[in-house]
Amino acid sequence: MGGWIRGNVAWVALTVAFAALLWSEPAWASTRVTLVVGNGSYDPKHAPELLNPVNDARLMARSLETSGFEVQLVTDADQAAMKKAIKMFGKRLVEAGGDTVGLFYFAGHGVEDRGQNYLIPLGAEIESEVDFHTDAVLIDWVLARMRKAGNRLNMVILDACRNNPFEGRYRGASQGLAQMDAPLGSLIAYAAAPRQVAFDGEGENSPYTAALAEEQIGMLENAVTPPAPTPEEVEAVLGLERTERRQIQIGLASLGFDPGPADGLFGQRTREALGKWQSSQGEERTGHLNAEAARVLLAAGEVAERKRAAVRPGRMFRDHPECPEMMVVPAGSFMMGSPSWEEGRDHDEDPQHRVTIAAPFAVGRYEITWEEFSQFVEATDYSTGDLCCVIQDHNWQYREGHNWRNPGYQ
C-alpha cells in the first residue's frame, strides 16, 4: 500500500480524502510512535519566517498524545537537531516491533528541486541547488528510516508546501513539492497538490493542520484501536495448557457451576458456568478468564482433585502422624435391619431397608482404642455423661456411676 493524496484549497475535502485512504486497511498496533517537527523561526536573511508551524506542531503533538501516540516533539530545529531526531525516531520504530504504526509530521518550509523534496531546517543557507544536499533534509532520508524499521504501517504528513522561499535565487526553483511514490506500507499526505502551494493561514494554525487535528485524530484513534478481543484471545495471553483448562472446569464444578465435561475445551456450557461464577463474585459476566479468575479456579480445581484422590476406594491414609489410620470405603448399598422371620430379632431392626452410600467415604481401619478416645475427649471437651453401657447376659445395660474411664470391669 503506497501513494500520495492530491489536495487543493478545499482543505476539508482533502482531509476527508486523506482519511478515506489512510483507513482503507486496519492499523491496529500495540505501539504508535510519532515524530512531530515544526520550524517557523527562520532567519529572514535566508528564508521567510513562518508564524504557524510551531503552533501546528504543538497542536498535532497534543492531539496525537490524546489518541495514545508516543510523541517526540521538535520545534525550530537546525539540520543537526532534525537529523538527530529522525535517527532516534527510526531507532524507536525498530525497538517497538513490526506491529508498530509510525507517523512523521513536518510543518515549515519544504522545497522541491529536480524531483527531490527537501525539508528546510533553521540556519539553512540555500543559494543554489547544490546547497540542498548540504543544508536541508531530504524527505527520502526519513522514508528510508521508516522502511528500515520494517513495521506494518508508516505515515508521512507534510504541511510544508508554502511559497518557495528561494524562488528567484536559482534557475531550478519551483513552487510546492513534487509527487513522491510512497514505499510499500507507507502513506504520504500533502497539504497541497504537487507543484502547488498551501496557505499558512491567518489564525494560529494552518488550515490543513487545524483540519487534521479536529477531524482526523478521532478517526486515527478508532483505526488503530483493536477490536474487543474474543475470549480465546484474552485467555491465550494467559498461556493456559489444556490440562490447566480442564482443572479450571473441575474447579467450577466443585464450586457448584456445571461446566460440562472436564475436557479442557471451553464450549458454551463452560462459558455459561464461568459467567455464572463471575456473577456470584460480583464481577462483570464476560464468560472468559482474566489472570485473577484463572488463579482462583485453578486453586479450586487443585483442591477438588486432591479430595477426589483422597477418597479413592481402598486407599489408606492418616490426616496426621498421630491420627488413626483411615481406609476409603467405596460407594455402594447394603440392607439394614433384619427380616421379620429371623429368630431373636429386636423390634428396632424394623423395617428392613436398603441404604445407599452415594460417594466413597473414609472410616477408621481399626477399632478406636481407649487411648485414642481419651485423646479425642481431651482435645474436644466432649461430654460422655455418667452412664456406661455394657453387654451383660447378651443384652446392653447401662450402669450408673460408671463411665468410659471407669466401666466397672478390667
C-alpha positions as CSV (number, residue, x, y, z in Angstrom):
1,M,0.0,0.0,0.0
2,G,1.6,3.2,-1.1
3,G,0.6,6.5,-2.6
4,W,0.1,10.2,-2.3
5,I,-3.0,12.4,-1.8
6,R,-3.8,15.2,-4.2
7,G,-5.1,18.3,-2.3
8,N,-6.4,21.7,-3.1
9,V,-7.6,24.8,-1.3
10,A,-10.8,22.9,-0.2
11,W,-8.7,21.6,2.7
12,V,-11.7,20.0,4.5
13,A,-12.4,17.8,1.4
14,L,-8.7,16.9,1.3
15,T,-8.7,15.9,4.9
16,V,-11.6,13.6,4.3
17,A,-9.9,12.1,1.2
18,F,-6.8,11.5,3.3
19,A,-8.8,9.7,5.9
20,A,-10.5,7.5,3.4
21,L,-7.2,6.3,2.0
22,L,-5.5,6.1,5.4
23,W,-8.1,3.9,7.0
24,S,-8.7,1.6,4.0
25,E,-6.8,-1.0,5.9
26,P,-6.7,-1.5,9.7
27,A,-3.8,0.0,11.5
28,W,-4.1,-1.9,14.8
29,A,-0.9,-1.7,16.8
30,S,0.3,-2.1,20.3
31,T,2.7,0.9,19.9
32,R,2.2,4.1,18.0
33,V,5.4,6.2,17.5
34,T,5.4,9.8,16.2
35,L,8.0,12.4,15.4
36,V,6.5,15.9,15.1
37,V,8.7,18.7,13.7
38,G,7.6,22.4,13.4
39,N,10.0,25.0,12.0
40,G,9.0,28.6,11.9
41,S,11.6,31.0,13.3
42,Y,13.7,31.1,10.1
43,D,16.4,33.8,9.7
44,P,14.8,36.3,7.3
45,K,18.2,36.6,5.6
46,H,17.9,33.0,4.3
47,A,14.1,32.2,4.4
48,P,10.9,34.0,5.4
49,E,9.8,33.5,8.9
50,L,6.6,31.5,9.3
51,L,4.1,32.2,12.1
52,N,2.2,28.9,12.3
53,P,4.4,25.8,12.1
54,V,5.5,25.7,15.7
55,N,1.8,26.1,16.8
56,D,0.8,23.5,14.3
57,A,3.4,21.0,15.6
58,R,2.3,21.5,19.2
59,L,-1.4,21.1,18.2
60,M,-0.6,17.9,16.4
61,A,1.5,16.6,19.3
62,R,-1.3,17.2,21.8
63,S,-3.9,15.6,19.5
64,L,-1.7,12.5,18.9
65,E,-0.9,12.1,22.5
66,T,-4.6,12.2,23.4
67,S,-5.0,9.4,20.9
68,G,-2.4,7.2,22.6
69,F,0.6,8.0,20.4
70,E,4.1,8.2,21.8
71,V,5.2,11.6,20.6
72,Q,8.6,13.2,20.1
73,L,8.2,16.9,19.5
74,V,10.9,19.1,18.0
75,T,10.5,22.8,17.2
76,D,12.7,25.3,15.4
77,A,15.4,22.7,14.8
78,D,18.5,23.2,12.7
79,Q,19.8,20.5,10.4
80,A,21.8,18.6,13.1
81,A,18.8,18.6,15.5
82,M,16.4,17.4,12.8
83,K,18.7,14.6,11.7
84,K,19.3,13.5,15.3
85,A,15.6,13.4,15.9
86,I,14.9,11.4,12.8
87,K,17.6,8.9,13.7
88,M,16.0,8.5,17.2
89,F,12.6,8.1,15.6
90,G,13.9,5.4,13.3
91,K,15.6,3.6,16.2
92,R,12.4,3.7,18.2
93,L,10.4,2.2,15.4
94,V,12.8,-0.7,15.2
95,E,12.6,-1.2,19.0
96,A,8.8,-1.1,19.0
97,G,8.5,-4.0,16.6
98,G,6.7,-4.9,13.4
99,D,3.1,-4.1,14.5
100,T,4.0,-0.5,15.3
101,V,2.4,2.4,13.5
102,G,4.9,5.2,12.6
103,L,4.0,8.8,11.9
104,F,6.2,11.6,10.8
105,Y,4.7,15.1,10.7
106,F,6.5,18.3,9.4
107,A,5.3,21.9,9.3
108,G,7.6,24.5,7.9
109,H,9.4,25.3,4.6
110,G,9.6,22.5,2.1
111,V,11.1,22.7,-1.4
112,E,11.3,20.5,-4.5
113,D,14.5,20.5,-6.6
114,R,14.9,18.3,-9.6
115,G,12.2,15.9,-8.5
116,Q,13.6,15.6,-4.9
117,N,11.7,17.1,-1.9
118,Y,13.6,18.7,0.9
119,L,12.6,19.9,4.4
120,I,14.3,23.2,5.4
121,P,15.8,23.4,8.9
122,L,16.6,26.6,10.6
123,G,20.0,28.0,9.6
124,A,19.9,26.6,6.1
125,E,21.7,28.9,3.6
126,I,20.3,28.0,0.3
127,E,22.0,30.0,-2.5
128,S,21.9,27.3,-5.2
129,E,20.5,23.8,-5.8
130,V,23.8,22.3,-4.5
131,D,23.1,23.7,-1.1
132,F,20.1,21.5,-0.6
133,H,22.4,18.4,-0.2
134,T,24.4,20.1,2.5
135,D,21.9,22.4,4.3
136,A,18.5,20.7,4.0
137,V,17.0,17.4,5.0
138,L,15.9,15.0,2.1
139,I,12.5,13.6,2.7
140,D,13.6,10.3,1.2
141,W,16.0,10.0,4.2
142,V,13.0,10.0,6.5
143,L,11.3,7.3,4.4
144,A,14.4,5.2,4.4
145,R,14.5,5.2,8.2
146,M,10.9,4.1,8.3
147,R,11.4,1.4,5.6
148,K,14.4,0.0,7.6
149,A,12.2,-0.4,10.7
150,G,10.0,-2.9,8.8
151,N,6.9,-2.0,10.7
152,R,3.4,-2.6,9.3
153,L,2.3,0.9,8.5
154,N,4.1,4.3,8.2
155,M,2.5,7.7,7.6
156,V,4.1,11.0,6.5
157,I,2.2,14.2,6.8
158,L,3.8,17.3,5.2
159,D,2.3,20.7,5.8
160,A,5.3,22.1,4.0
161,C,4.0,23.3,0.7
162,R,4.1,27.0,1.3
163,N,5.6,29.6,-1.2
164,N,9.1,28.7,-2.3
165,P,11.3,30.8,-0.1
166,F,14.2,30.6,-2.6
167,E,12.3,31.5,-5.7
168,G,14.4,33.6,-8.0
169,R,17.7,32.6,-6.4
170,Y,18.5,29.9,-8.9
171,R,17.1,28.5,-12.1
172,G,15.7,25.2,-10.8
173,A,13.4,26.8,-8.1
174,S,9.7,25.8,-8.3
175,Q,6.5,26.0,-6.4
176,G,5.4,23.4,-3.9
177,L,6.6,19.8,-3.5
178,A,7.0,17.1,-6.1
179,Q,4.8,14.0,-6.2
180,M,6.5,11.0,-4.4
181,D,5.8,7.3,-4.6
182,A,5.5,6.0,-1.1
183,P,7.3,2.8,-0.2
184,L,5.2,-0.3,0.4
185,G,3.3,0.0,3.7
186,S,3.6,3.8,3.7
187,L,1.2,6.7,3.1
188,I,2.2,10.3,2.3
189,A,-0.2,13.2,2.7
190,Y,0.5,16.7,1.4
191,A,-1.2,20.0,2.4
192,A,-1.5,20.8,-1.4
193,A,-1.3,19.1,-4.7
194,P,2.1,18.6,-6.3
195,R,3.7,21.8,-7.6
196,Q,1.0,23.8,-5.7
197,V,1.3,25.8,-2.5
198,A,-0.7,25.6,0.7
199,F,-2.0,28.5,2.8
200,D,-0.2,29.3,6.0
201,G,-3.5,30.6,7.4
202,E,-4.4,33.8,9.2
203,G,-5.1,32.2,12.6
204,E,-2.7,30.4,15.0
205,N,-2.7,27.2,12.8
206,S,-2.6,26.4,9.1
207,P,-6.0,25.3,7.7
208,Y,-4.6,21.8,6.9
209,T,-3.2,21.0,10.3
210,A,-6.3,22.5,12.0
211,A,-8.5,20.2,10.0
212,L,-6.3,17.2,10.7
213,A,-6.3,17.9,14.4
214,E,-10.1,18.5,14.5
215,E,-11.4,15.8,12.1
216,Q,-8.7,13.1,11.7
217,I,-7.3,12.3,15.1
218,G,-10.6,10.8,16.3
219,M,-10.6,8.6,13.2
220,L,-7.0,7.8,13.7
221,E,-7.7,6.7,17.3
222,N,-10.5,4.4,16.1
223,A,-8.5,3.0,13.3
224,V,-5.5,2.0,15.5
225,T,-7.7,0.7,18.4
226,P,-8.0,-3.1,18.1
227,P,-11.4,-4.7,18.3
228,A,-12.6,-6.1,21.5
229,P,-10.7,-9.4,22.0
230,T,-12.6,-12.7,21.9
231,P,-12.5,-14.9,25.0
232,E,-10.0,-17.1,23.3
233,E,-7.7,-14.2,22.6
234,V,-7.9,-13.0,26.2
235,E,-7.2,-16.4,27.5
236,A,-4.4,-17.0,25.0
237,V,-2.4,-14.3,26.8
238,L,-2.6,-16.4,29.9
239,G,-0.8,-19.3,28.2
240,L,-3.1,-21.9,29.7
241,E,-2.4,-25.5,28.7
242,R,-5.3,-27.9,28.1
243,T,-4.6,-29.7,31.4
244,E,-5.0,-26.3,33.2
245,R,-8.2,-25.5,31.4
246,R,-9.5,-28.9,32.5
247,Q,-8.5,-28.2,36.1
248,I,-10.4,-24.9,35.8
249,Q,-13.5,-26.8,34.7
250,I,-13.1,-29.1,37.7
251,G,-12.8,-26.1,39.9
252,L,-16.0,-24.6,38.5
253,A,-17.8,-28.0,39.1
254,S,-16.5,-28.1,42.7
255,L,-18.0,-24.7,43.3
256,G,-21.4,-25.7,42.1
257,F,-21.2,-24.4,38.5
258,D,-21.7,-27.0,35.8
259,P,-19.1,-26.6,33.0
260,G,-20.0,-29.8,31.2
261,P,-17.3,-32.5,30.6
262,A,-13.9,-31.7,32.0
263,D,-12.2,-32.0,28.7
264,G,-10.1,-28.8,28.6
265,L,-12.3,-27.4,25.8
266,F,-14.2,-24.3,26.7
267,G,-17.6,-24.8,25.0
268,Q,-20.8,-23.0,25.5
269,R,-21.6,-24.8,28.8
270,T,-18.2,-23.9,30.2
271,R,-18.6,-20.2,29.2
272,E,-22.1,-20.1,30.8
273,A,-20.7,-21.7,34.0
274,L,-17.9,-19.2,34.0
275,G,-20.3,-16.3,33.6
276,K,-22.5,-17.5,36.4
277,W,-19.4,-17.9,38.7
278,Q,-18.3,-14.3,37.8
279,S,-21.8,-13.0,38.7
280,S,-21.6,-14.8,42.0
281,Q,-18.3,-13.0,42.7
282,G,-19.9,-9.6,41.9
283,E,-17.8,-9.3,38.7
284,E,-18.7,-8.5,35.2
285,R,-20.2,-11.5,33.5
286,T,-18.0,-11.9,30.5
287,G,-17.7,-15.7,30.3
288,H,-13.9,-15.6,29.8
289,L,-10.9,-15.6,32.0
290,N,-8.6,-13.0,33.3
291,A,-5.5,-13.7,35.3
292,E,-7.1,-13.5,38.7
293,A,-10.1,-15.7,37.7
294,A,-7.7,-18.3,36.4
295,R,-5.7,-18.3,39.6
296,V,-8.8,-18.8,41.8
297,L,-10.3,-21.5,39.7
298,L,-7.1,-23.4,39.2
299,A,-6.7,-23.4,43.0
300,A,-10.3,-24.7,43.4
301,G,-9.6,-27.4,40.8
302,E,-6.5,-28.4,42.6
303,V,-8.3,-28.8,45.9
304,A,-11.1,-30.8,44.2
305,E,-8.5,-33.1,42.6
306,R,-6.8,-33.7,46.0
307,K,-10.2,-34.5,47.6
308,R,-11.0,-36.9,44.8
309,A,-7.7,-38.6,45.1
310,A,-8.1,-38.8,48.9
311,V,-11.4,-40.8,48.6
312,R,-10.1,-43.4,46.1
313,P,-11.6,-46.7,47.3
314,G,-9.1,-48.9,49.1
315,R,-6.7,-46.0,49.9
316,M,-5.3,-45.8,53.4
317,F,-4.1,-42.6,54.9
318,R,-3.6,-40.6,58.0
319,D,-4.5,-36.9,58.3
320,H,-1.7,-36.5,60.8
321,P,1.0,-38.9,62.0
322,E,-0.8,-39.1,65.4
323,C,-4.2,-39.6,63.9
324,P,-5.7,-43.1,63.4
325,E,-5.2,-44.8,60.1
326,M,-8.2,-44.4,57.8
327,M,-9.4,-46.5,54.9
328,V,-11.6,-45.4,52.0
329,V,-14.7,-47.4,51.5
330,P,-16.3,-47.4,48.1
331,A,-19.8,-46.1,47.3
332,G,-22.5,-48.8,47.3
333,S,-25.5,-50.1,49.1
334,F,-26.5,-52.6,51.7
335,M,-29.6,-54.0,53.5
336,M,-30.1,-52.6,57.0
337,G,-32.3,-54.3,59.6
338,S,-33.4,-57.9,59.7
339,P,-36.2,-59.8,58.0
340,S,-39.4,-60.4,60.0
341,W,-38.9,-64.1,60.0
342,E,-35.5,-64.0,61.7
343,E,-35.4,-65.5,65.2
344,G,-34.2,-63.4,68.1
345,R,-34.6,-60.2,66.2
346,D,-35.3,-57.0,68.1
347,H,-38.1,-54.6,67.3
348,D,-35.7,-51.8,66.4
349,E,-34.5,-53.8,63.4
350,D,-37.7,-52.9,61.5
351,P,-38.2,-52.1,58.8
352,Q,-35.6,-53.8,56.8
353,H,-34.5,-51.4,54.0
354,R,-31.7,-50.7,51.6
355,V,-29.2,-48.0,52.4
356,T,-27.2,-46.4,49.6
357,I,-23.9,-44.6,50.1
358,A,-23.6,-42.3,47.1
359,A,-19.9,-41.4,47.4
360,P,-16.8,-43.0,48.8
361,F,-16.1,-42.2,52.5
362,A,-13.3,-43.0,55.0
363,V,-13.6,-44.9,58.2
364,G,-11.0,-45.9,60.8
365,R,-9.2,-49.1,59.7
366,Y,-9.1,-50.4,63.3
367,E,-11.4,-50.0,66.3
368,I,-10.9,-46.9,68.4
369,T,-8.6,-47.7,71.4
370,W,-9.2,-46.3,74.9
371,E,-6.1,-44.1,74.4
372,E,-7.3,-42.7,71.2
373,F,-10.7,-41.9,72.6
374,S,-9.1,-40.3,75.6
375,Q,-7.1,-38.0,73.3
376,F,-10.3,-37.1,71.5
377,V,-12.1,-36.2,74.7
378,E,-9.3,-34.1,76.0
379,A,-8.9,-32.3,72.6
380,T,-12.6,-31.5,72.2
381,D,-14.0,-31.4,75.8
382,Y,-16.5,-34.0,74.7
383,S,-19.0,-34.9,77.4
384,T,-19.7,-38.6,77.9
385,G,-22.1,-38.4,80.9
386,D,-22.1,-40.7,84.0
387,L,-23.5,-43.8,82.4
388,C,-21.6,-46.7,80.9
389,C,-23.3,-49.1,78.5
390,V,-22.1,-52.7,78.7
391,I,-23.3,-56.1,77.5
392,Q,-24.5,-58.4,80.2
393,D,-26.4,-61.6,79.6
394,H,-26.4,-60.9,75.9
395,N,-28.1,-57.5,76.5
396,W,-27.0,-54.0,76.6
397,Q,-27.2,-52.5,80.0
398,Y,-26.5,-49.1,81.5
399,R,-24.5,-48.9,84.7
400,E,-25.0,-45.8,86.7
401,G,-21.9,-44.3,88.4
402,H,-19.7,-45.7,85.7
403,N,-18.4,-44.2,82.5
404,W,-15.8,-45.0,79.8
405,R,-13.0,-44.2,82.2
406,N,-14.4,-46.5,84.9
407,P,-16.7,-49.1,83.2
408,G,-16.7,-51.4,86.3
409,Y,-14.5,-54.0,84.8
410,Q,-11.0,-54.5,83.7
